[in-house]
Amino acid sequence: MYMKRQLCYLVMLVVALSAAAQERKPMNKPYIDLRPLHFGILVGTHLQDIEFENVGPQQGVLEDGTLVEQTIVTEADKWNPGFTVGVLAEGRLSSHLALRVAPTMYFGAKHLVFHNLTDLDREGLPRSFTQDLKNTYLTVPVNVKFTAERFNNYRPYIVAGINPMINLTSQDQDFIQLKRYDVMLEIGLGCDFYLPFFKLNPELKFSYSLTNSLDTKHADEIRDGNMRVYSNSVRSAHSKLITLSFYFE
């Protein structure tokens, strides 16, 4: 009997909270979404990663000129954080659709690890080398924004589009080097929060490279054969980004 009474109280509390959440409240900035074009700024953080396709066994040259078969496995062992800043231009297409262009700078790096499976240490473990692949991207994402109906002072949405990118980092990396240009497909979700003086949009977005990001000509520029085998260990690469942005409109 006691448990039934407590369950009844819990159900009544949930119903009361749900009813309170559905109550209409005064709307901040009620006409802000009717503007045909508006601008804003964004700041945020992101995580960088890269997906490699390894070549497998390959012929390498030792210091004395001897040809040997070596197997190098290359991977990015973790997601690396970075900083994001940009500007926003958004054009209204309809009551639920908008076109967004947001030139953005990404500052970060990727941590790469090379495992030489044919060069073992005294404990029988592959010898490993690392590389910090620094990236500074200038991006111009073009997204379509699909919004739900506004309720009180919030409005959820999803975005999808493409993101052309230019890598501004110096093209003088150690083992692996990425191409200057790339294009990413991206999709995300967010929510418009209507505050008294501006609109705040937290947004989480995932981006994946559509093209082979690897600069395959970089290995030909390396004179040291011991280094070249690491550069040749990868056939293709696709960059990945997870971005958390805060838009101020």
N, C-alpha and C positions, 0 to 999 in steps of 0.2 A: 504493500500500500504506500509506503514511504517513497519507494523508487518511482512508482507511478505518479505521485504528486510532484516529485522533483523533475520528472520528465515533462510533465504538463507545464511547470513553470519555465523550463528551458524552451519549449515550443512557443510559449507566449512571449518570451523575451526575443526570440528570433523573429517572430512575426512583428513585434513592435519595432525592432531595429530596421527591418525591411521596409516597414511603412514609413519610418522616419527618413530612410534613405531616398524614398521615392517622392518626398515632399518637394514641391517647387520652391526655389529660392530666388532672390533677386539676381538678375543676370548682369555680370560685368561685361563691358564692351559688347553690347548686343548686336551692333552693326559692323563689327570689325571684319567679319568674313564676307561682307558684301563688296569689299573693295576689289576692283578689277586687277590691281597689281599692288603688291606691297613688298617691303624689304625687311631684312633682319640680320642678325649676327649669330654665330654658333661657336661654342667651345665644347670640348669634350676629351675623351680618352679612347684609346683603341688597343686591340691586341693584334699582333702580326704573326702569321705563320706561313709556311710554304710547303707544298706537297711535291716530292721528287719521284721521278721514275728512274731507277738505277739501271745502269748498263749491265752489270754483272761482271764475269771474268773478262779481263782485257790484258793485252801485252804491254809490259812495262820495261823500261831500260834502267839498269842499275848504273852506278857511277863508273864502273869499269867497262860499260858497254854491253854487258850480258843481258839477253832478252829473258824475261821471266813473266809468267802469268800471275796477275794479281787481281784480287777481288776487293773492291772498295764499296762499302755501304754508306751512303750519305743521307742524313736526315736532319730535320729541325727538331731539336729535342724538347722544345717548350714554346708556349705562346709568349711573345715579348710585348710589354706595354709601351705605349707611346702617347704623344700629345697631338690634339687636333684643334684647328682654329679655321674659321672661314666666314663667308658672308652668304646671304640668301636672297633670292628673288623668286617670288611665287605669284603666278598668274591664275586667276579664277576661270575655270572652264564651265562649271555648273555648280549647283548647290552641294554636290558631293564629290566633285572632281577638281583637281588643281594640278598645274604643271610647275615643277620646282627645278630651279637651277641653283646650285650651291657651290661655287668655287671654294675649294678647301685645301689646306696644307696638312700633310701627315708627317710627323717627325717620329722616327723610331728605328728599329733594327730587328734583324732575324739572327738567331743563334744557331749555327750549323755545326754538326759533328760528323767527322769522317772516321769510319771504322775500317781499318785495314785487316781483313780476315786472313790474309796470307803472311802477315808480319806480327808474330805473337811475342809477348814478353815472357819472362821467366815463369810466370804463373799460368801461362797458356791462354792469356786473354789478348784480344786484338788490340794493337796500338791505335790510339785515337788522337785526332787533331781537331781543333775547333777554329771557327771563323765567325766573327761578328760582322754580318752583312748589313751595313748601315743604309738606311733609306730615307730620303726626303722627297715625298711625292707632292706634286701639284695636280689636283684632280678637279674635274668639272662634271660632277654627276648630274644627269638629267633624269628626274624621277616623276612618275605620276602618283599623286596622292589620292587615296580613296578614303573618304571620311564617313563616319556614321552620323546619325542625327545628334545634334547637340542636346545635352540634358544638364540643366543648371549651368555650372561653370566648367564642364569638361566635355571632351569629344574625342573618342578613340579613332585611330586611323591606321591604315597600312600603306606602305610605299613600295614601289618596284621600278626598276629602270636599269640604265647602263651608266658606267662610270669610266670615261677615258682618263688615263693617268700618264704623267710625265715624271720620270725619275731624275731628280736634279742632283743626285749624289755623283761625285767624281767617278768616272769609269776606270778605276784603278784598284780593283779588288784583288784578293790573294788567289783563292782557288776558284770560287764560283762568282760569276758576275751576271747581273740581270740586264735585260734590254732597257733601252731608254724609254720605250713606250709600251703601254699595256692597256687592256680594256677589261673591265670587270662587270659581271652581272650582279645585281644586288637586290635584296628584299629586306623589309624591316617593318616594324610596328612602333607606334608611339601614341601619345595622347596630348591634345591641346588643353591646357589649363588657362582659363580666362581670369586673370588677376585684375585688380582695380586699375592699374596703369599700363599694363602690357600683357602679352600672351606668352606663356612659357610652354615649350614643347620638348619634353624628354623623349628620346627616340633611340631604339636599339636596332642595329642594322648589320646584316651579314653580307659580305662581298666575296666573290670567287672569280678568279681570272679565267677569261674565255680563251686566251691565247697562251702559247708556250712562252713563259717569261724568261727562259734561260738564254743567255748570250752564248751561243755555241761556238762563236769565233774567238772567244776569249782564250781558249786553250792553245790556239795557234800562236798567240802572242807570248806565251810562257816558254822561255828557253830551257829552264831546268826540267829535265825529264822526270825527276822524282816528284816535282810539283804538278807536272802535266797529267800524270796518271790520276790525280785527285780531281782535276778539272774535268777530265774525260769520264769520270765515274757516273755522271748524270746525263740522261738522255733528254729529259724535259722537266719543267717546273711550272707549278701553278700557285700563285700567291693567294692568300686568304686573309680577310680582315673581319674583325668583330668590332663595331664602333658604337660607343655610347655618346650621344651628342645632346646638348641642351641648346635649343633655339630660343632666341629672344626677339619677339616681333612687336 
